[in-house]
Amino acid sequence: MNYIQHNPLPIPDVGPSERVPVSMDTIFDWEYALRRQNLLALYEKGKASSWNASDLAWETEVDFAKKTRDMLGAGAGEIFNQLLNPPHKLEPEVSVELNLNITAWMLSQFLHGEQGALLATAKIVQGVPWEEAKWYAANQVADEARHVEVYHRYLTEKLGRSFGVNRHLRTLLDQIICDSRWDMTYLGMQIIVEGLALAAFSLIKLQWPDEPLIQDITARIMGDEARHVAFGVLSLEHLYTKELSGAELKEREDFVIEATHLMRERLLMEDVYERTGLDVKVWLPWSIQTPYMRGFRQMLFSKIVPNLKRLGLLTPRVRAAYQKLDLLRFEHLKDSSEEPEVMAPAELIEVLSQIRQGTSAS
């Protein structure tokens, strides 16, 4: 594996590496009972579904700037301005920069989240008490390493621009890694972070249907992530619905509420507006209120909500917090163990379809 990094990742304020203190028990399972057949079946599926990042078509030319200019030339800019009503009409080159930066920002946060998943899942191998869960988690560690590899290569070799880790995502990753309780690592990473990412991947598929390399990468990673989220649901269901005390449940509720707010703050994309040269004080309120961006943020919780419900964590306290965020609309959807796929909300599909139809008609 050898590729040219045209634009290495930005180094954050803490430097090229960050030390996070962790204290937790390492658990040996000398019984090897292997009672959880659903986890063993998931383990078999994970082994059979493994793939090699080097086999992707890395020779594919990637030119998002050209694709964006072609869309603008075909009328997408006017349609964007009409449908989304931005704070002010964007000139074509500003639209190109904004589109490129949004794509680079999303893929960069995927990369950083995948590194967090790599470390968190290694923690699960160490701390979870059941052998079959250790086996699946070890398989997932290999998945996460592969995801870090492909996103890093795509960003640095093909796209040529990237962003550092968002501060809200970094805060949540630190909390997940530092917590000594193995189930909190599951809850934070497998249910919240990976559940949100699984939905975000589907947006990339919608936005760039004619970029075959990112479509291939996204489809492969979505298949892996669907298993990872199901792993969290299957592992935590009995513990959370049968074994937690009232005080322990309240701690998990607090974590879910705080993590949800951190993830929503992460999705406001101030970094994108700053790099594009747009006034954050003007564009941030727009991104909070416009139906497209609201639909985007809500879509990302479409698997988290039913998964929390199955785990018994959609409690009155969590429901009240989610009601304020208009997220309870997803509570009756199937959870990840029943239906791994994520469907984009109608308002998002409608906006993107109108833009594509408009450019096709021009």
Number of C-alpha atoms within 10 A of each C-alpha: 5 6 11 10 15 14 14 16 18 13 12 14 9 8 8 9 9 9 6 9 9 11 10 13 12 13 13 15 12 9 8 10 10 12 11 14 10 13 21 17 12 19 23 13 14 19 13 9 12 16 14 9 16 12 7 13 12 16 8 12 12 18 13 18 16 11 15 20 17 13 19 20 14 18 19 23 21 17 19 20 14 11 15 15 12 15 14 9 14 15 10 16 13 14 19 21 19 19 17 20 21 18 20 20 22 19 22 23 22 23 25 21 24 24 19 22 30 23 16 25 28 17 26 23 25 18 21 23 16 20 22 24 24 23 15 25 26 19 20 26 21 14 25 24 15 20 26 19 17 21 21 21 21 24 24 18 18 22 20 17 20 25 24 17 21 21 13 17 22 18 14 23 23 16 17 26 24 17 16 16 17 22 20 22 25 26 23 25 27 26 27 25 26 24 28 23 21 28 26 23 22 20 20 16 18 15 14 14 10 11 16 15 18 19 18 14 19 22 15 16 19 21 16 21 24 21 21 30 29 22 24 27 23 20 21 18 18 13 13 20 14 10 11 13 10 8 9 11 17 16 11 19 18 13 18 22 16 13 22 21 15 17 21 17 16 19 20 18 19 18 16 22 20 12 12 18 11 15 12 17 10 13 18 16 12 17 21 14 11 14 16 20 18 15 17 18 24 21 24 28 27 27 29 26 28 22 30 22 19 20 24 17 22 21 15 10 14 21 19 14 19 18 12 9 14 13 19 20 14 18 20 11 16 19 24 25 17 10 12 20 16 23 14 19 15 10 15 18 16 12 17 16 14 15 19 17 14 17 19 12 8 10
